[in-house]
Amino acid sequence: VCAAADGTVYTVYKDDLYGTTVVIRHDNGYTTTYSSLDKTLNVGPGDIVVLGQVIGTVGNTALVETALGDHLHFSVACNGQPMDPADFFALG
């Protein structure tokens, strides 16, 4: 799993429902959240990451999605408001 854009790792935690989670803060109020990652990560809080940098591997740690098998649960928000990830990627 790679960082979707340059940013700083804000937090890394074990979510009760979505498993191992990494949140990266980006410029202009954007955050990307990567959940259901494997427990072994390549980043920690405060790390600066660049677009395409490996942050971890896909896992099956999301309790609410175990039937899906190994996968990534990915989301994007701007100023705390959820948004369509396709719109984030379109920003380039």
Contacts in CASP RR format, 6 or more apart in sequence:
PFRMAT RR
TARGET T0000
AUTHOR 0000-0000-0000
METHOD contacts of the structure
MODEL  1
VCAAADGTVYTVYKDDLYGTTVVIRHDNGYTTTYSSLDKTLNVGPGDIVV
LGQVIGTVGNTALVETALGDHLHFSVACNGQPMDPADFFALG
1 34 0 8 1.000
1 37 0 8 1.000
1 54 0 8 1.000
1 55 0 8 1.000
1 56 0 8 1.000
1 57 0 8 1.000
1 58 0 8 1.000
1 72 0 8 1.000
2 51 0 8 1.000
2 52 0 8 1.000
2 53 0 8 1.000
2 54 0 8 1.000
2 55 0 8 1.000
3 24 0 8 1.000
3 32 0 8 1.000
3 49 0 8 1.000
3 50 0 8 1.000
3 51 0 8 1.000
3 52 0 8 1.000
3 53 0 8 1.000
3 55 0 8 1.000
4 24 0 8 1.000
4 32 0 8 1.000
4 51 0 8 1.000
4 52 0 8 1.000
4 74 0 8 1.000
4 76 0 8 1.000
4 85 0 8 1.000
4 88 0 8 1.000
4 89 0 8 1.000
5 24 0 8 1.000
5 26 0 8 1.000
5 30 0 8 1.000
5 32 0 8 1.000
5 51 0 8 1.000
5 88 0 8 1.000
6 26 0 8 1.000
6 27 0 8 1.000
6 48 0 8 1.000
6 49 0 8 1.000
6 50 0 8 1.000
6 51 0 8 1.000
7 24 0 8 1.000
7 25 0 8 1.000
7 26 0 8 1.000
7 27 0 8 1.000
7 48 0 8 1.000
7 49 0 8 1.000
7 50 0 8 1.000
8 24 0 8 1.000
8 25 0 8 1.000
8 46 0 8 1.000
8 47 0 8 1.000
8 48 0 8 1.000
8 49 0 8 1.000
9 22 0 8 1.000
9 23 0 8 1.000
9 24 0 8 1.000
9 43 0 8 1.000
9 44 0 8 1.000
9 45 0 8 1.000
9 46 0 8 1.000
9 47 0 8 1.000
9 48 0 8 1.000
9 49 0 8 1.000
9 55 0 8 1.000
10 23 0 8 1.000
10 24 0 8 1.000
10 25 0 8 1.000
10 31 0 8 1.000
10 45 0 8 1.000
10 46 0 8 1.000
11 21 0 8 1.000
11 22 0 8 1.000
11 23 0 8 1.000
11 45 0 8 1.000
12 20 0 8 1.000
12 21 0 8 1.000
12 22 0 8 1.000
12 23 0 8 1.000
12 41 0 8 1.000
12 43 0 8 1.000
12 44 0 8 1.000
12 45 0 8 1.000
13 20 0 8 1.000
13 21 0 8 1.000
14 20 0 8 1.000
14 21 0 8 1.000
14 61 0 8 1.000
15 21 0 8 1.000
15 35 0 8 1.000
15 62 0 8 1.000
16 63 0 8 1.000
17 62 0 8 1.000
17 63 0 8 1.000
17 64 0 8 1.000
18 35 0 8 1.000
18 36 0 8 1.000
18 61 0 8 1.000
18 62 0 8 1.000
18 63 0 8 1.000
18 64 0 8 1.000
18 65 0 8 1.000
18 73 0 8 1.000
19 35 0 8 1.000
19 36 0 8 1.000
19 37 0 8 1.000
19 61 0 8 1.000
19 62 0 8 1.000
19 63 0 8 1.000
20 35 0 8 1.000
20 36 0 8 1.000
20 37 0 8 1.000
20 38 0 8 1.000
20 39 0 8 1.000
20 41 0 8 1.000
20 59 0 8 1.000
20 61 0 8 1.000
21 33 0 8 1.000
21 34 0 8 1.000
21 35 0 8 1.000
21 37 0 8 1.000
22 33 0 8 1.000
22 34 0 8 1.000
22 37 0 8 1.000
22 41 0 8 1.000
22 43 0 8 1.000
22 44 0 8 1.000
22 55 0 8 1.000
22 56 0 8 1.000
23 31 0 8 1.000
23 32 0 8 1.000
23 33 0 8 1.000
23 34 0 8 1.000
24 31 0 8 1.000
24 32 0 8 1.000
24 33 0 8 1.000
24 34 0 8 1.000
24 49 0 8 1.000
24 55 0 8 1.000
25 31 0 8 1.000
26 32 0 8 1.000
28 78 0 8 1.000
29 78 0 8 1.000
29 79 0 8 1.000
29 80 0 8 1.000
30 76 0 8 1.000
30 77 0 8 1.000
30 78 0 8 1.000
30 88 0 8 1.000
31 76 0 8 1.000
31 77 0 8 1.000
31 78 0 8 1.000
31 80 0 8 1.000
32 74 0 8 1.000
32 75 0 8 1.000
32 76 0 8 1.000
32 88 0 8 1.000
33 73 0 8 1.000
33 74 0 8 1.000
33 75 0 8 1.000
33 76 0 8 1.000
33 77 0 8 1.000
34 55 0 8 1.000
34 56 0 8 1.000
34 72 0 8 1.000
34 73 0 8 1.000
34 74 0 8 1.000
35 61 0 8 1.000
35 62 0 8 1.000
35 72 0 8 1.000
35 73 0 8 1.000
35 74 0 8 1.000
35 75 0 8 1.000
36 58 0 8 1.000
36 59 0 8 1.000
36 60 0 8 1.000
36 61 0 8 1.000
36 62 0 8 1.000
36 65 0 8 1.000
36 70 0 8 1.000
36 71 0 8 1.000
36 72 0 8 1.000
36 73 0 8 1.000
37 55 0 8 1.000
37 56 0 8 1.000
37 57 0 8 1.000
37 58 0 8 1.000
37 59 0 8 1.000
37 61 0 8 1.000
37 72 0 8 1.000
38 56 0 8 1.000
38 57 0 8 1.000
38 58 0 8 1.000
38 59 0 8 1.000
38 61 0 8 1.000
39 61 0 8 1.000
40 56 0 8 1.000
40 57 0 8 1.000
41 55 0 8 1.000
41 56 0 8 1.000
42 53 0 8 1.000
42 54 0 8 1.000
42 55 0 8 1.000
42 56 0 8 1.000
43 49 0 8 1.000
43 53 0 8 1.000
43 55 0 8 1.000
43 56 0 8 1.000
49 55 0 8 1.000
58 70 0 8 1.000
58 71 0 8 1.000
58 72 0 8 1.000
59 69 0 8 1.000
59 70 0 8 1.000
59 71 0 8 1.000
59 72 0 8 1.000
60 66 0 8 1.000
60 68 0 8 1.000
60 69 0 8 1.000
60 70 0 8 1.000
60 71 0 8 1.000
62 68 0 8 1.000
62 71 0 8 1.000
62 73 0 8 1.000
65 71 0 8 1.000
65 73 0 8 1.000
74 85 0 8 1.000
75 82 0 8 1.000
75 85 0 8 1.000
76 82 0 8 1.000
76 83 0 8 1.000
76 84 0 8 1.000
76 85 0 8 1.000
76 87 0 8 1.000
76 88 0 8 1.000
77 83 0 8 1.000
78 88 0 8 1.000
END
